[in-house]
Amino acid sequence: MSGYLQFSGVTKSFGGVEVVAPSFNLDVARNEFVVFLGPSGCGKTTLMRMIGGLDQPSGGDILLEGQRVGAPDRRRGMVFQSYSSFPWLTVGQNVEFGMRYRDDLSEDEKLARRDHYLDLVGLYEFIHTYPNRVSGGMRQRVAIARTLAAGSDVLLMDEPFGALDAQRREKLQVELRAIQRRDAKTVVFVTHDVEEAVFLADRVIVFSKRPARLLAEIDVTSRLGADRPLELRDGAEFFALRNEILRLLRQAGGDEE
């Protein structure tokens, strides 16, 4: 596997508490959709934050195309579970904010991308509305649209659909998978939802209890294929893979359902 994104001998501790087990190693290929799955508090979000430059390893290196990652930059776009909109900007301006350093785009191109991604997440009609006038789930969709519009090479997503209703969540899962393949994005996605992990991932990384160590790597694409229509969720192979991962999580002491 290509080492586009590499964890090399990484460890992480907070206040003497080991969060990531010593010498954690993992390679993520360019344009791969990887989902981190594991018990609550096992360290998977910490690993993702280190990719984004928000935390630093206590030991080892995280490399992107052979270069050690540093402070956050435009190449790594992040969406977190919490609502991260800017209250002094309208919904449309929030999405535009994600493109503020895109010198390769004209103003008309930026506006077209803003409109496209707002339409994708179902918020175009709220383009001139301020975030305090919309629901929490809608503010989360603003954050998703902003990150997608920014055009980052690596998308880091920590339970981004957790606050959404089931119908919207399914729609955005399908669209995210399509965007990732069409635009050749590398995605690291954290979730507690096993069905979401199976539906989205090229590869699911299952973690043990804290400190995080790699319990299993499951190649989903080799078993379910790259195309992910919603009907796939009703198939026997999908349920078999879901149940296999649930068994792994139970062995790890996890509580995902």
NUKE-222332 format. One line per field, with one value per residue: z negated, x negated, y negated of N, C-alpha, C, CB in turn. Coordinates in steps of 0.001 Angstrom, whole numbers, always signed. Glycine has a CB too. Example, Ala and Ser with C-alpha at 12.3 -4.5 7.8 and 13.67 -1.06 7.14 Angstrom:
# NUKE-222332
n_Z <- -7800, -7080
n_X <- -13190, -12850
n_Y <- +5690, +2250
ca_Z <- -7800, -7140
ca_X <- -12300, -13670
ca_Y <- +4500, +1060
c_Z <- -7800, -7870
c_X <- -13200, -12900
c_Y <- +3300, -30
cb_Z <- -9046, -5725
cb_X <- -11308, -14084
cb_Y <- +4473, +598
# end
This chain:
# NUKE-222332
n_Z <- +0, +787, -900, -1343, -3404, -6505, -9613, -11724, -14054, -16089, -19172, -21926, -24761, -27473, -30202, -31447, -30935, -28763, -25516, -22843, -21854, -22179, -19341, -17148, -13931, -10664, -7315, -4925, -1811, +1088, +2022, +668, -1299, -4573, -7549, -10983, -13706, -16900, -20498, -22679, -23586, -22906, -21529, -18835, -17784, -18725, -17214, -14679, -15070, -15348, -12755, -11567, -12726, -15074, -17474, -18726, -18201, -20957, -20495, -17639, -14129, -11950, -8624, -5562, -2290, -2645, -4143, -7358, -9201, -10190, -11595, -11208, -7823, -4474, -2981, -4535, -5457, -8004, -9725, -12520, -15201, -16762, -16377, -14130, -13034, -12010, -13859, -13157, -10461, -7524, -6418, -3742, -3615, -5508, -4141, -1998, -3397, -3757, -1400, -1332, -900, +1618, +4218, +6726, +7731, +9330, +8315, +9229, +9619, +7001, +5873, +7351, +6449, +3759, +3977, +5129, +3150, +978, +2011, +2258, -438, -1136, -1876, -427, -303, -2646, -2405, -3008, -5683, -9187, -11323, -13940, -13539, -12570, -12897, -15046, -13604, -11019, -11142, -11355, -8818, -7389, -8128, -6948, -4218, -3942, -4330, -2213, -26, -240, +869, -58, -61, -1817, -3771, -6987, -9203, -11908, -13180, -11539, -10726, -12854, -14122, -12414, -10845, -9940, -7183, -5905, -6688, -5368, -2705, -2607, -3187, -864, +1020, +66, +440, +3243, +3926, +2893, +4554, +7109, +6947, +6121, +3346, +226, -2609, -6081, -8477, -11373, -13331, -15377, -14422, -13117, -10765, -9188, -8902, -7413, -5077, -4020, -3892, -2253, -3633, -6889, -10000, -12927, -16326, -19486, -23011, -24911, -25681, -22246, -19920, -16886, -16063, -14006, -10409, -7847, -4630, -2913, -319, +1307, +697, +894, +3127, +5026, +5696, +4027, +3694, +1979, +1724, +1211, -1501, -2207, -1564, -1940, -2247, -3212, -5755, -6883, -7024, -8680, -11061, -11599, -12231, -14475, -16244, -16585, -17924, -20291, -21393, -21874, -23930, -23323, -22749, -20536, -18386
n_X <- -841, -486, -2296, -935, +248, -1132, -1478, -4087, -5579, -4118, -3118, -1046, -471, +1426, +995, -421, +1180, +1564, +2645, +2436, +1078, -2376, -4554, -2705, -1667, -592, +493, +2021, +3473, +3198, +6159, +7794, +10562, +10783, +12032, +12118, +12805, +13935, +13948, +15542, +13569, +11159, +9062, +9192, +10158, +8168, +5987, +6852, +6942, +4254, +3361, +4478, +2994, +3743, +3158, +49, -2139, -3404, -5553, -7313, -6306, -4026, -3356, -2787, -2782, -5487, -6387, -6649, -3742, -2496, -1372, +2188, +3368, +4485, +4533, +5499, +8595, +11027, +13806, +15786, +17641, +18924, +20723, +19404, +19658, +19317, +20643, +20965, +21032, +23014, +24802, +24015, +21668, +20133, +19517, +18079, +15894, +14256, +12864, +11059, +8310, +7936, +6330, +6329, +8843, +11356, +13438, +16030, +15976, +15640, +18079, +19779, +19007, +19692, +22516, +23082, +22316, +23849, +26361, +26085, +26064, +28539, +29150, +29336, +31406, +31078, +28999, +28499, +28958, +28253, +26221, +27315, +29978, +30738, +31066, +29159, +28342, +28449, +26464, +24303, +24329, +23617, +20916, +19922, +20393, +18703, +16149, +16010, +16213, +13822, +11942, +9898, +7099, +7009, +9577, +10739, +12844, +14871, +17271, +19259, +21913, +23513, +25424, +27530, +30742, +32131, +32751, +31428, +28872, +28340, +28456, +26262, +24189, +24137, +23541, +21069, +19414, +19529, +18387, +15826, +14766, +15047, +13621, +11179, +10308, +8608, +9825, +10243, +12219, +14095, +16249, +18981, +20807, +21454, +22721, +22622, +19854, +19262, +20695, +19442, +16624, +13487, +11660, +11851, +10610, +10173, +10061, +8545, +9463, +8497, +5027, +4967, +4612, +3999, +6532, +7800, +7775, +9961, +10736, +13025, +13864, +12984, +14822, +17401, +17352, +16712, +18763, +21531, +24558, +27646, +29175, +27409, +27219, +29170, +28296, +27044, +24265, +23455, +24674, +23387, +20754, +21083, +21880, +19605, +17755, +19002, +18708, +15943, +15681, +17071, +15334, +13263, +14195, +15839, +18614, +20110, +22933
n_Y <- +1197, -2226, -4731, -7309, -8815, -8495, -6833, -6555, -4746, -6029, -7498, -8605, -10566, -11921, -13879, -11825, -9666, -7050, -7288, -6527, -3525, -2484, -2854, -2906, -2079, -2843, -2878, -4951, -4972, -7108, -8740, -6983, -5849, -5767, -4425, -4986, -2983, -2104, -1438, -3857, -6644, -5487, -6616, -7214, -9661, -11355, -10446, -11297, -14079, -14569, -14107, -16330, -18349, -19530, -18342, -17063, -14264, -12316, -10793, -9460, -9804, -11552, -11497, -13194, -12582, -12039, -14186, -15597, -16265, -19453, -22443, -23159, -23242, -24206, -21902, -19886, -19333, -19790, -18414, -18502, -16900, -18761, -21862, -24066, -26692, -30161, -32683, -35362, -35475, -34943, -31968, -31442, -33005, -31684, -29304, -30347, -31266, -29073, -28968, -31023, -31169, -30213, -30896, -29967, -30001, -31932, -34733, -34309, -31541, -30684, -31491, -29880, -27333, -27613, -27809, -25331, -23417, -24210, -23656, -20905, -20045, -20806, -23468, -25796, -27674, -29029, -30766, -33464, -33595, -33851, -31752, -31452, -31364, -28967, -25367, -23067, -20761, -21783, -23729, -22057, -20947, -23208, -23422, -21092, -21639, -23870, -22736, -20874, -22608, -23976, -22306, -20561, -18263, -16118, -14900, -15184, -13796, -13836, -12061, -13444, -13350, -12852, -14495, -14670, -14058, -10815, -10479, -12656, -12060, -9604, -10506, -12301, -10556, -8951, -10955, -11921, -9719, -9582, -12076, -11739, -9759, -10912, -13347, -12512, -12303, -11857, -10334, -10394, -9099, -9236, -7283, -6015, -4343, -1330, -413, -2710, -2905, -569, -1087, -3371, -2993, -2263, -855, +404, -473, +1094, +417, +1201, +1055, -1916, -2160, -3119, -596, +1180, +3318, +4710, +4737, +4158, +4908, +3435, +2773, +4870, +6769, +5688, +4101, +1043, -723, -2174, -1948, -2777, -498, +1492, +1806, +3586, +6069, +9472, +9799, +7321, +7269, +9456, +8560, +6345, +7655, +9141, +7143, +6046, +8187, +8150, +5699, +6212, +8115, +6441, +4995, +2920, +601, +13, -252
ca_Z <- +0, +863, -2148, -1131, -4774, -7301, -11038, -11879, -15436, -16819, -20483, -22457, -26168, -28077, -31655, -31875, -30516, -27404, -24667, -21674, -22260, -21573, -18008, -16278, -12519, -9734, -6038, -4204, -416, +1734, +2499, -79, -2319, -5744, -8694, -12297, -14504, -18124, -21712, -23074, -24341, -22619, -20954, -17382, -17483, -18956, -16030, -13594, -15387, -15070, -11304, -11262, -13323, -16285, -18539, -18254, -18825, -22004, -19873, -16280, -13110, -11005, -7381, -4408, -1139, -3111, -4947, -8671, -9281, -11201, -11924, -10227, -6566, -3554, -2408, -5447, -5893, -9169, -10165, -13818, -15627, -17290, -15355, -14021, -12135, -12518, -14046, -12583, -9015, -7064, -5970, -2518, -3923, -6184, -3129, -1274, -4266, -3533, -150, -1378, -418, +2926, +5247, +8035, +8112, +9474, +7425, +9773, +9348, +5570, +5647, +7932, +5519, +2587, +4296, +5378, +1921, +182, +2588, +1930, -1822, -1328, -2622, +440, -613, -3855, -2079, -3638, -7074, -10151, -11958, -15142, -13117, -12043, -13898, -15198, -12480, -9847, -11315, -11024, -7356, -6927, -8309, -5935, -2934, -3952, -4161, -854, +913, -355, +1804, -677, +444, -2850, -4568, -8314, -9585, -13205, -13351, -11007, -10446, -14069, -14542, -11311, -10788, -9217, -5735, -5481, -6924, -4259, -1489, -2648, -3077, +561, +1711, -344, +1133, +4652, +4008, +2628, +5747, +8260, +6761, +5697, +1995, -825, -3720, -7360, -9004, -12676, -13632, -16281, -13739, -12324, -9427, -8476, -8572, -6330, -3857, -3489, -3894, -1501, -4655, -8268, -10974, -14214, -17407, -20812, -24083, -25175, -24600, -20930, -19076, -15747, -16334, -12727, -9204, -7030, -3268, -2577, +1125, +1919, +392, +1296, +4331, +4837, +5813, +2791, +3683, +700, +1710, +694, -2932, -2402, -1093, -2926, -2499, -4053, -7131, -7368, -7374, -9868, -12236, -11845, -12919, -15813, -17085, -16931, -18913, -21567, -21936, -22331, -25038, -22816, -22947, -19337, -17878
ca_X <- +0, -1221, -2326, -594, +360, -1773, -1790, -5322, -6014, -3441, -2509, -494, -70, +1919, +856, -901, +2112, +1259, +3839, +2067, +62, -3681, -4917, -1551, -2009, +527, +373, +3253, +3135, +3805, +7538, +8466, +11542, +10504, +12887, +11637, +13902, +13439, +14674, +15497, +12389, +10008, +7966, +9303, +10245, +6832, +5189, +7278, +6517, +2821, +3221, +4844, +2064, +4305, +2362, -1229, -2501, -4432, -6691, -7059, -6017, -2924, -3886, -1916, -3691, -6863, -6706, -6019, -2644, -2690, -155, +3260, +3263, +5605, +4510, +6199, +9838, +11558, +15190, +15929, +19007, +19508, +21098, +18262, +19928, +18962, +21955, +21027, +21139, +24190, +24544, +23226, +20342, +19405, +18984, +17060, +14720, +13385, +12104, +10429, +6927, +7898, +5943, +6517, +10242, +11877, +14558, +17211, +15831, +15891, +19517, +20410, +18747, +20549, +23902, +23164, +22252, +25038, +27458, +25827, +26457, +29926, +29214, +29205, +32423, +30664, +27703, +28348, +29383, +27163, +26276, +28151, +31373, +30979, +30898, +27816, +28048, +28211, +25138, +23328, +24285, +22827, +19504, +19596, +20320, +17508, +14954, +16011, +15952, +12416, +11180, +8708, +6681, +7342, +10736, +10725, +14243, +15125, +18717, +19866, +23344, +24163, +26539, +28486, +31821, +31735, +32847, +30350, +27616, +28160, +28174, +24911, +23270, +24031, +22878, +19672, +18723, +19423, +17415, +14495, +14299, +14985, +12601, +9934, +9969, +8262, +10726, +10163, +13562, +14322, +17661, +19361, +21889, +20840, +23312, +22053, +18474, +19259, +21217, +18558, +15180, +12681, +11028, +12211, +9559, +10813, +9121, +8775, +9642, +7338, +4464, +5347, +3748, +4748, +7087, +8073, +7960, +10933, +10837, +14449, +14061, +12794, +15989, +18662, +17176, +16506, +20040, +22288, +25964, +28305, +29697, +26363, +27453, +30129, +27715, +26542, +22842, +23360, +25003, +22348, +19597, +21490, +21861, +18204, +17123, +19598, +18072, +14618, +15845, +17421, +14114, +12396, +14828, +16484, +20058, +20757, +24096
ca_Y <- +0, -3480, -5477, -8714, -9300, -7446, -6885, -5800, -4654, -7107, -7299, -9845, -10535, -13154, -13851, -10517, -8609, -6635, -7292, -5724, -2556, -2756, -2372, -2707, -2226, -2687, -3567, -5254, -5224, -8268, -8577, -5919, -6234, -4940, -4719, -4570, -2471, -1506, -1822, -5263, -7030, -4628, -7388, -7392, -11092, -11909, -10132, -12160, -15441, -14660, -14278, -17704, -19295, -20130, -17728, -16549, -12985, -12309, -10129, -9013, -10808, -11436, -12034, -13342, -12569, -12014, -15355, -15589, -17229, -20474, -23194, -22965, -23976, -24000, -20553, -18983, -19947, -19083, -18589, -17855, -16611, -19989, -22820, -24980, -27816, -31473, -33308, -36703, -35320, -34220, -30594, -31514, -33535, -30610, -28403, -31107, -31404, -27923, -29153, -32341, -31095, -29560, -31845, -29337, -30144, -33291, -35000, -33634, -30106, -30476, -31604, -28695, -26230, -27863, -27464, -23882, -22628, -24523, -22880, -19505, -19764, -21214, -24723, -26961, -28688, -29745, -31346, -34787, -33458, -33695, -30434, -31382, -31258, -27627, -24307, -22525, -19886, -22620, -24326, -21016, -20852, -24354, -23063, -20088, -22334, -24714, -21904, -20330, -23703, -24371, -21482, -19977, -16954, -15130, -15272, -14580, -13962, -13193, -11887, -14664, -13201, -12396, -15353, -14791, -13074, -9600, -10663, -13538, -11345, -8665, -11266, -12827, -9421, -8620, -12052, -11977, -8631, -9972, -13172, -11195, -9044, -11824, -14382, -11858, -12748, -10907, -10626, -9681, -9325, -8601, -7070, -4940, -3637, -260, -390, -3846, -2548, +415, -1695, -4407, -2759, -1306, -23, +86, -208, +1359, +184, +1762, +70, -2758, -2959, -2620, +216, +1692, +4639, +5375, +3943, +4886, +4390, +3464, +2695, +6190, +7609, +5060, +3311, -386, -1427, -1998, -2388, -2519, +875, +2373, +2026, +4678, +7317, +10425, +9573, +6131, +7654, +10357, +7754, +5580, +8531, +9496, +6014, +5970, +9207, +7649, +4638, +6852, +8701, +5342, +4307, +1712, +505, -502, +472
c_Z <- +0, -467, -1926, -2475, -5677, -8780, -11235, -13327, -16351, -18191, -20979, -23896, -26575, -29586, -32188, -31521, -29061, -26592, -23417, -22069, -21543, -20199, -17159, -14840, -11653, -8473, -5435, -2779, +77, +2260, +1804, -1089, -3482, -6889, -9952, -13146, -15750, -19319, -22005, -23908, -24020, -21982, -19462, -16983, -17713, -17773, -14872, -13833, -15138, -13572, -10936, -11849, -14568, -17554, -17911, -18920, -19964, -21493, -18486, -15363, -12380, -9751, -6320, -3197, -1571, -3962, -6275, -8727, -10419, -11560, -10864, -8971, -5650, -2985, -3251, -5989, -6983, -9431, -11465, -14175, -16157, -16147, -15280, -12977, -12819, -12634, -13405, -11050, -8664, -6665, -4716, -2761, -4676, -5179, -2315, -2079, -4047, -2289, -158, -847, +945, +4024, +6654, +8535, +8271, +8503, +7916, +9518, +7878, +5267, +6202, +7031, +4257, +2854, +4479, +4074, +952, +699, +2224, +528, -2155, -2050, -1730, +79, -1857, -3646, -2776, -5121, -7981, -10914, -13191, -14815, -12529, -13124, -13980, -14052, -11210, -9946, -11012, -9515, -6750, -7016, -7268, -4572, -2850, -3684, -2753, +163, +892, +543, +1230, -64, -509, -3659, -5868, -8944, -10831, -13464, -12785, -10811, -11685, -14468, -13506, -11418, -9830, -7707, -5209, -5627, -5790, -2980, -1474, -2642, -1619, +1295, +1341, +354, +2613, +4841, +3838, +3856, +6923, +8150, +6229, +4357, +1144, -2047, -4924, -8137, -10308, -12908, -14719, -15624, -12795, -10913, -8587, -8030, -7383, -5017, -3207, -3140, -2721, -2476, -6022, -9166, -12336, -15313, -18673, -21777, -24251, -26021, -23243, -20311, -18000, -16030, -15046, -11629, -8274, -5688, -2800, -1071, +1794, +1709, +894, +2608, +4006, +4929, +4584, +2911, +2343, +589, +1169, -762, -3210, -2045, -2203, -3256, -3382, -5515, -7720, -7817, -8609, -11123, -12597, -12625, -14321, -16754, -17517, -18029, -20275, -22213, -22491, -23542, -24622, -23020, -21726, -18933, -16505
c_X <- -874, -1145, -2065, -483, -138, -1827, -3002, -5794, -5383, -2976, -2001, -67, +434, +1793, +430, +8, +1859, +2548, +3622, +916, -1262, -3830, -3703, -1956, -782, +218, +1758, +2862, +3781, +5189, +8282, +9446, +11374, +11403, +12246, +12848, +13322, +14219, +14545, +14251, +11138, +8847, +8090, +9440, +8904, +5921, +5550, +6844, +5015, +2561, +3471, +3916, +2593, +3677, +1071, -1521, -3497, -5704, -6311, -6671, -4723, -3353, -2800, -2815, -5144, -7280, -5954, -4917, -2919, -1374, +911, +3013, +4409, +5641, +5304, +7431, +10490, +13015, +15343, +17395, +19695, +19781, +20042, +18503, +19529, +20237, +22083, +21104, +22438, +23799, +23669, +21810, +19490, +18769, +17888, +15763, +13731, +12522, +11261, +8999, +6817, +7609, +6131, +7950, +10590, +13029, +15828, +17163, +16088, +17386, +20248, +20207, +19584, +21969, +24065, +23215, +23380, +26250, +27316, +26310, +27847, +30105, +29177, +30211, +32070, +29368, +27459, +28739, +28163, +27331, +27168, +29640, +31693, +30661, +29452, +27419, +27757, +26853, +24047, +23205, +23523, +21331, +19054, +19446, +19058, +16250, +14879, +15674, +14483, +11514, +9907, +8385, +7091, +8513, +10707, +12082, +14536, +16627, +19501, +21371, +24155, +25391, +27657, +29586, +31436, +31738, +31706, +29008, +27333, +27781, +26727, +23866, +23050, +23238, +21396, +18863, +18513, +18388, +16001, +13939, +14117, +13819, +11289, +9446, +9504, +9079, +10368, +11412, +13708, +15816, +17805, +20391, +21289, +21415, +22789, +20627, +18422, +19702, +20197, +17157, +14686, +12055, +11448, +11042, +10239, +9754, +9540, +9196, +8355, +6315, +4692, +4228, +4621, +5190, +7328, +8146, +8849, +11073, +12279, +14655, +13906, +14001, +17299, +18561, +17054, +17799, +20893, +23698, +26597, +28813, +28671, +26604, +28389, +29546, +27134, +25078, +22623, +23615, +23949, +21121, +19883, +21367, +20446, +17504, +17695, +18984, +16669, +14700, +16229, +16188, +13191, +12978, +15531, +17971, +20773, +21932, +24425
c_Y <- -1246, -4213, -6953, -9431, -8186, -7811, -5988, -5854, -5685, -6636, -8649, -9634, -11908, -13015, -12502, -9367, -8302, -6529, -6442, -4825, -2828, -2121, -1998, -3017, -1982, -3484, -3757, -5623, -6514, -7882, -7430, -6538, -5269, -5385, -4145, -4181, -1825, -1987, -3307, -5538, -6241, -5380, -7652, -8864, -11771, -11650, -11061, -13601, -15620, -14768, -15740, -18742, -19973, -19552, -17215, -15208, -13177, -11653, -9663, -10162, -10486, -12190, -12100, -13541, -12731, -13181, -15306, -16651, -18209, -21128, -22944, -23794, -23554, -22590, -19567, -19701, -19119, -19437, -17810, -17687, -17867, -20963, -23925, -26063, -29120, -32307, -34686, -36676, -34610, -32800, -30608, -32001, -32514, -29668, -29093, -31203, -30252, -28056, -30422, -32326, -30425, -30581, -31280, -29456, -31618, -33492, -34321, -32130, -29802, -30536, -30393, -27476, -26390, -27394, -25961, -23100, -22981, -23769, -21407, -19158, -20288, -22534, -25966, -28055, -29504, -30516, -32685, -34780, -33301, -32377, -30348, -31297, -29887, -26595, -23843, -21621, -20665, -23311, -23306, -20844, -22028, -24020, -22041, -20750, -23186, -23896, -21328, -21414, -24111, -23538, -20899, -18617, -15836, -15678, -14475, -14846, -13138, -13173, -13078, -14575, -12846, -13195, -15430, -13747, -11957, -9803, -11534, -12840, -10371, -9396, -11755, -11714, -9043, -9695, -12143, -10899, -8986, -11082, -12642, -10484, -9992, -12795, -13830, -12394, -11566, -11295, -9758, -10078, -8551, -8467, -6017, -4019, -2603, -228, -1553, -3525, -1600, -217, -2638, -3921, -1927, -317, -517, +488, -80, +1256, +914, +664, -734, -2002, -2294, -1784, +841, +3122, +5417, +4330, +4747, +4191, +4524, +3511, +4049, +7090, +7023, +4299, +1835, -1185, -1129, -2583, -2049, -1090, +1870, +2731, +3198, +6043, +8172, +10168, +8353, +6492, +8582, +9576, +6907, +6443, +8964, +8382, +5851, +6997, +8766, +6597, +5205, +7476, +7634, +4617, +3047, +1756, -41, +374, -77
cb_Z <- -1220, +1994, -2836, -335, -5132, -6784, -11939, -10938, -15499, -16013, -21499, -21605, -27078, -27654, -32295, -33325, -30742, -27402, -24270, -20452, -21968, -22480, -18130, -16722, -12128, -10378, -5069, -4898, +460, +2888, +3996, -808, -1756, -6152, -8489, -12987, -13698, -18306, -22900, -23860, -25768, -21716, -21210, -16854, -18341, -20224, -15617, -13425, -16851, -15645, -10534, -11737, -12330, -16317, -19259, -18538, -17780, -23262, -20726, -16276, -12114, -11602, -6888, -4586, -155, -1974, -4182, -9782, -9493, -10723, -12039, -10840, -5883, -2423, -2263, -6613, -4718, -10398, -9067, -14901, -16700, -18345, -15645, -13675, -11721, -11596, -15504, -13024, -8456, -5880, -5691, -1528, -4744, -7113, -2205, -945, -5746, -3432, +1036, -2795, -1417, +3208, +5047, +7970, +7069, +10934, +7293, +11275, +9749, +4732, +6282, +9336, +5159, +2217, +5561, +6218, +1242, +193, +4118, +2056, -2776, -2070, -3602, +1895, -810, -5009, -587, -2892, -7237, -11139, -12336, -16022, -12100, -10767, -13574, -16487, -12247, -9695, -12744, -11677, -6780, -7769, -9720, -5884, -2725, -5290, -5191, -527, +582, -1796, +2999, -2194, +663, -3780, -3786, -9203, -8427, -14362, -14837, -9709, -9391, -15172, -14832, -9968, -10352, -9578, -5368, -6290, -8266, -4037, -1366, -3870, -3859, +1192, +1391, -1857, +1004, +5184, +2944, +1438, +6123, +8389, +5824, +6754, +1334, -1135, -3307, -8167, -7974, -13826, -12367, -17591, -12963, -13008, -9516, -9364, -9778, -6677, -4163, -4472, -5161, -662, -4519, -8698, -10974, -14226, -17680, -21328, -25423, -25881, -24831, -20007, -19907, -14453, -17118, -12788, -8526, -7746, -2304, -3166, +1731, +1352, -1092, +218, +5286, +5851, +7116, +1623, +4843, +506, +3119, +845, -3555, -1571, -93, -2420, -1182, -3584, -7181, -6284, -6201, -9714, -11991, -10509, -12116, -15733, -16332, -15697, -18446, -21356, -20869, -21197, -26075, -21356, -24139, -18191, -18842
cb_X <- +950, -676, -3655, +730, +1838, -3182, -562, -6411, -7480, -2247, -3526, +694, -1248, +3399, +2141, -1109, +3598, +501, +4211, +1683, +541, -4784, -5831, -353, -3142, +1877, -545, +4068, +3571, +2900, +7534, +7423, +13024, +9003, +14318, +10800, +14767, +11977, +14171, +16766, +12670, +10426, +6693, +10498, +11328, +6218, +5394, +8786, +6856, +2085, +4206, +6207, +1700, +5816, +3151, -2365, -3087, -3926, -7176, -5975, -7171, -1567, -5059, -904, -3318, -7747, -6365, -7071, -1277, -3684, -457, +4619, +1883, +5536, +3076, +5264, +10792, +10724, +16226, +15211, +19010, +18573, +22500, +16995, +21427, +17914, +22247, +19814, +19931, +24857, +25879, +23901, +20465, +20336, +20109, +17580, +15153, +14208, +13055, +10437, +6072, +9230, +4504, +6125, +11163, +12337, +14783, +17330, +14428, +15138, +20063, +19842, +17249, +20549, +24358, +21968, +20908, +25313, +27499, +24343, +25451, +30641, +28077, +29385, +33779, +30500, +27588, +29198, +30338, +27123, +24910, +27893, +31691, +30127, +31805, +27710, +29197, +29332, +24972, +23723, +25708, +23157, +19270, +20680, +21563, +17382, +14941, +17375, +16835, +11954, +10843, +8906, +5167, +6103, +12062, +9555, +15183, +14374, +19054, +19230, +23554, +23197, +26032, +27771, +33155, +32664, +34196, +30367, +27662, +29434, +29135, +24733, +23807, +25433, +23576, +19551, +19526, +20790, +17712, +14540, +15280, +16290, +13112, +8849, +11179, +6708, +12199, +8822, +14656, +13661, +18435, +19918, +22806, +21047, +24848, +22073, +17782, +20170, +22505, +18452, +14787, +11585, +9485, +13539, +8457, +11501, +8992, +7513, +10032, +7764, +2971, +5708, +2987, +3900, +8386, +9395, +6589, +12311, +9866, +15162, +13087, +11551, +16085, +19131, +18327, +15525, +20788, +21547, +26766, +29453, +30123, +24999, +28022, +31371, +26656, +26719, +22089, +24360, +26371, +21966, +19192, +22944, +22727, +17467, +17312, +21111, +17997, +13928, +16899, +18509, +13393, +12173, +13827, +16177, +20361, +19754, +25321
cb_Y <- -7, -4363, -5288, -8843, -9721, -7180, -6429, -6341, -4785, -7630, -6668, -10333, -10093, -13451, -14247, -10524, -9027, -5291, -8732, -6623, -1120, -2261, -1177, -3597, -1258, -3157, -2784, -6415, -4047, -8802, -8339, -5011, -6211, -5030, -4142, -5708, -1463, -1809, -1023, -5648, -6904, -3502, -6687, -6608, -11761, -11320, -8664, -12085, -15778, -13444, -13344, -17962, -20323, -19925, -16563, -17558, -12031, -11579, -8945, -7967, -10908, -12005, -11189, -14537, -13678, -11938, -16644, -15834, -16506, -21516, -24710, -23333, -23724, -24998, -20066, -18517, -20120, -19399, -18099, -18659, -15516, -20634, -23411, -24204, -27851, -32169, -33422, -37509, -34544, -34954, -29846, -32414, -34818, -29832, -27911, -32513, -31454, -26679, -29189, -32865, -30347, -28833, -32261, -27877, -29481, -33563, -36498, -33903, -29621, -31527, -32885, -28418, -26161, -29362, -28199, -23412, -22833, -26029, -23052, -19200, -20366, -20168, -24782, -26552, -28021, -28770, -31525, -35815, -32252, -34898, -30022, -32590, -32339, -27369, -23118, -21774, -18940, -23664, -24874, -19682, -20796, -25628, -22508, -18988, -23209, -25442, -20770, -19702, -24911, -24249, -22278, -19839, -16927, -14822, -15022, -15148, -13552, -13934, -11698, -15009, -12144, -12422, -16746, -14657, -13733, -8451, -11289, -14839, -10596, -7848, -12457, -13699, -8215, -8465, -13366, -11829, -7309, -10431, -14246, -10232, -7931, -12603, -15442, -12048, -13442, -10904, -10396, -10029, -8896, -9417, -6650, -5515, -4630, +1102, -446, -5108, -1912, +1598, -2454, -5513, -2089, -2029, -36, +816, -1347, +2769, -1301, +2478, +768, -4059, -3183, -3786, +1311, +1626, +4515, +6197, +3581, +4982, +5142, +2246, +1711, +6861, +7830, +4127, +3541, -897, -1014, -2652, -1728, -3480, +1291, +1720, +774, +4427, +7028, +11851, +9405, +5054, +8328, +11367, +6864, +5063, +9758, +9762, +4716, +6176, +10553, +7068, +3637, +7926, +9509, +4342, +3990, +1518, -362, -599, +347
# end
